[in-house]
Amino acid sequence: MPGPEDYDLIIVGAGPSGLFCAINSMQNDKKIVIIERKNSPGHKLLISGFGRCNITHDGDTQDFLDHYGNHGRFLRPALLGFTNRDLISFFKDRGLGMVQERGGKIFPDTMQARDVLDILTLQCQELGVVIKCSQAVTSITRRGDGFFVGCVGGSYHSKLLAIATGGCSYPATGSSGDGYRFAGILGHSISEIGPALTPIFIKEYPFSELAGLSFSDMKISLYRHAKIKEYRGDILFTHDGLSGPGILDLSRYIRAEDVIKLSFVPEDRREALEEWLVERARRNGGRSLRSVLASLPNFVPAGVPLPPRLTKRLLEISGIASDLQTAQLTRKMRNRLIDNLTGLPLVVSDVCGFDLAMCTRGGVETAEVDPKTMQSRLVKGLYLVGDVLDVDGDTGGYNLQAAFSTGMLAARSIKSDFDRISG
Ligand SMILES: Cc1cc2nc3c(=O)[nH]c(=O)nc-3n(C[C@H](O)[C@H](O)[C@H](O)COP(=O)(O)OP(=O)(O)OC[C@H]3O[C@@H](n4cnc5c(N)ncnc54)[C@H](O)[C@@H]3O)c2cc1C
């Protein structure tokens, strides 16, 4: 039986983090191989941003750090070392310009994720990086100062190894969580993983018939006994729950049985709203409450009136007949209505699974990885990049930027490892 093929660097996973790490590690006559289980690289990259690839976001690195939950600090050296501007220049230098959408999202000017992937794979080809596709890595073992990688159809050996296997989201793209197993076998701790950037299901959901309605910049509060998070963002009613960037970004913190409170009217306007309703009852007592609520825009962010279908539903939820005359509104009813307008409680039955989650929360514990190099603090020569790390970003290009920045940081350190090993 032939022995393992020898390389200077093995990278497991041909997603953006693995490809970028390979491209930027290459020097002189080094032998680098990427092993990929799918029949071609970058399956997830191709579907990113609905196939348009929201590659990064506008803003300076300091702004970026707030978009990775509790892990912005870990990413700081990576994001400072290879910024959104550097990423844009990398592609521009290779003939792919970038455009910015309102809100700061950045896309290739062709709006094709395929063009981003083509540049990465062409670059690998030109530099002589070997990409072995349709080879799922099944085992990684450390013997002496080397790594032995076993696949169906081949085995490999190298002194340096990068795990770039992604997380668990969209497993059909190839990322089914193998990287956690490999890192675990090599001695790393894996923090609890779960779906992130995902819609949520709501118990006894009251807005099925209003699916498709969306609200911008809404305050969303998350309760588990007490309030644990507050967030502002756009939300979307779905058939069985909530979605939209505000919910997707918050989803990394959400668990079944949590309570989400939606503020259609800002909570700090509660008193003003009460005074307004009392005044309306005095002046327009004969008018139906529903028609009076149509002039609620004064209280609603951005002055956009609440859709009549929503006010009707909110009245029903509050146990108030929608044709009730405003003068008939009792104090109890008014309080219930104001409670629901300023903080409608909805109980989460679950977050959607990995099939719909764009990202994975949890992963390889960042405390065991050197943030300045992405090298394991436990195993010399082992690097961890991209989604396999316990790092997940908000929607808007933050995850791809993290994949590229961690890939680049690892590559810089790998290059000095090459010098050390050959010197
Ligand atoms: C639907 C969707 C849309 C998204 N849109 C955006 C967006 O617009 N902007 C943004 O910033 N982020 C987006 N993301 C997130 C982004 O795609 C990921 O953060 C990014 O792809 C992570 O890169 P990665 O290289 O770490 O992992 P991946 O892209 O997951 O790549 C990992 C690779 O490793 C391979 N692999 C895994 N296990 C093995 C094994 N045992 N053997 C061999 N190979 C293996 C996989 O097949 C895969 O090719 C989106 C995600 C999804 C699911």
Ligand as a Chemical Component Dictionary entry (heavy atoms), coordinates in Angstrom:
data_LIG
# 
_chem_comp.id                   LIG 
_chem_comp.type                 NON-POLYMER 
_chem_comp.pdbx_formal_charge   0 
_chem_comp.three_letter_code    LIG 
# 
loop_
_chem_comp_atom.comp_id 
_chem_comp_atom.atom_id 
_chem_comp_atom.alt_atom_id 
_chem_comp_atom.type_symbol 
_chem_comp_atom.charge 
_chem_comp_atom.model_Cartn_x 
_chem_comp_atom.model_Cartn_y 
_chem_comp_atom.model_Cartn_z 
_chem_comp_atom.pdbx_ordinal 
LIG C1  C1  C 0 -27.537 30.582 2.471 1  
LIG C2  C2  C 0 -26.341 31.312 3.007 2  
LIG C3  C3  C 0 -26.102 32.616 2.605 3  
LIG C4  C4  C 0 -25.008 33.308 3.127 4  
LIG N1  N1  N 0 -24.785 34.567 2.693 5  
LIG C5  C5  C 0 -23.734 35.264 3.207 6  
LIG C6  C6  C 0 -23.447 36.588 2.743 7  
LIG O1  O1  O 0 -24.062 37.091 1.803 8  
LIG N2  N2  N 0 -22.430 37.250 3.354 9  
LIG C7  C7  C 0 -21.659 36.688 4.361 10 
LIG O2  O2  O 0 -20.767 37.350 4.882 11 
LIG N3  N3  N 0 -21.887 35.427 4.746 12 
LIG C8  C8  C 0 -22.879 34.705 4.194 13 
LIG N4  N4  N 0 -23.079 33.410 4.602 14 
LIG C9  C9  C 0 -22.102 32.800 5.524 15 
LIG C10 C10 C 0 -20.818 32.441 4.750 16 
LIG O3  O3  O 0 -21.152 31.768 3.573 17 
LIG C11 C11 C 0 -19.908 31.598 5.624 18 
LIG O4  O4  O 0 -19.599 32.339 6.787 19 
LIG C12 C12 C 0 -18.612 31.222 4.894 20 
LIG O5  O5  O 0 -18.884 30.437 3.761 21 
LIG C13 C13 C 0 -17.685 30.462 5.832 22 
LIG O6  O6  O 0 -16.550 30.072 5.119 23 
LIG P1  P1  P 0 -15.697 28.816 5.599 24 
LIG O7  O7  O 0 -14.601 28.690 4.602 25 
LIG O8  O8  O 0 -15.336 28.936 7.014 26 
LIG O9  O9  O 0 -16.694 27.574 5.529 27 
LIG P2  P2  P 0 -17.544 26.952 4.312 28 
LIG O10 O10 O 0 -17.846 27.968 3.296 29 
LIG O11 O11 O 0 -18.661 26.245 4.964 30 
LIG O12 O12 O 0 -16.547 25.913 3.669 31 
LIG C14 C14 C 0 -16.132 24.751 4.345 32 
LIG C15 C15 C 0 -15.712 23.699 3.329 33 
LIG O13 O13 O 0 -15.176 22.574 4.010 34 
LIG C16 C16 C 0 -15.624 21.399 3.382 35 
LIG N5  N5  N 0 -15.583 20.273 4.326 36 
LIG C17 C17 C 0 -16.262 20.155 5.491 37 
LIG N6  N6  N 0 -15.963 18.981 6.082 38 
LIG C18 C18 C 0 -15.089 18.350 5.274 39 
LIG C19 C19 C 0 -14.431 17.096 5.334 40 
LIG N7  N7  N 0 -14.627 16.228 6.331 41 
LIG N8  N8  N 0 -13.576 16.764 4.342 42 
LIG C20 C20 C 0 -13.352 17.609 3.296 43 
LIG N9  N9  N 0 -13.973 18.806 3.173 44 
LIG C21 C21 C 0 -14.820 19.163 4.165 45 
LIG C22 C22 C 0 -17.037 21.729 2.943 46 
LIG O14 O14 O 0 -17.488 20.877 1.923 47 
LIG C23 C23 C 0 -16.903 23.179 2.517 48 
LIG O15 O15 O 0 -16.632 23.312 1.139 49 
LIG C24 C24 C 0 -24.148 32.693 4.074 50 
LIG C25 C25 C 0 -24.386 31.370 4.460 51 
LIG C26 C26 C 0 -25.467 30.673 3.923 52 
LIG C27 C27 C 0 -25.678 29.246 4.336 53 
# 
loop_
_chem_comp_bond.comp_id 
_chem_comp_bond.atom_id_1 
_chem_comp_bond.atom_id_2 
_chem_comp_bond.value_order 
_chem_comp_bond.pdbx_ordinal 
LIG C1  C2  SING 1  
LIG C2  C3  SING 2  
LIG C2  C26 DOUB 3  
LIG C3  C4  DOUB 4  
LIG C4  N1  SING 5  
LIG C4  C24 SING 6  
LIG N1  C5  DOUB 7  
LIG C5  C6  SING 8  
LIG C5  C8  SING 9  
LIG C6  O1  DOUB 10 
LIG C6  N2  SING 11 
LIG N2  C7  SING 12 
LIG C7  O2  DOUB 13 
LIG C7  N3  SING 14 
LIG N3  C8  DOUB 15 
LIG C8  N4  SING 16 
LIG N4  C9  SING 17 
LIG N4  C24 SING 18 
LIG C9  C10 SING 19 
LIG C10 O3  SING 20 
LIG C10 C11 SING 21 
LIG C11 O4  SING 22 
LIG C11 C12 SING 23 
LIG C12 O5  SING 24 
LIG C12 C13 SING 25 
LIG C13 O6  SING 26 
LIG O6  P1  SING 27 
LIG P1  O7  DOUB 28 
LIG P1  O8  SING 29 
LIG P1  O9  SING 30 
LIG O9  P2  SING 31 
LIG P2  O10 DOUB 32 
LIG P2  O11 SING 33 
LIG P2  O12 SING 34 
LIG O12 C14 SING 35 
LIG C14 C15 SING 36 
LIG C15 O13 SING 37 
LIG C15 C23 SING 38 
LIG O13 C16 SING 39 
LIG C16 N5  SING 40 
LIG C16 C22 SING 41 
LIG N5  C17 SING 42 
LIG N5  C21 SING 43 
LIG C17 N6  DOUB 44 
LIG N6  C18 SING 45 
LIG C18 C19 SING 46 
LIG C18 C21 DOUB 47 
LIG C19 N7  SING 48 
LIG C19 N8  DOUB 49 
LIG N8  C20 SING 50 
LIG C20 N9  DOUB 51 
LIG N9  C21 SING 52 
LIG C22 O14 SING 53 
LIG C22 C23 SING 54 
LIG C23 O15 SING 55 
LIG C24 C25 DOUB 56 
LIG C25 C26 SING 57 
LIG C26 C27 SING 58 
# 
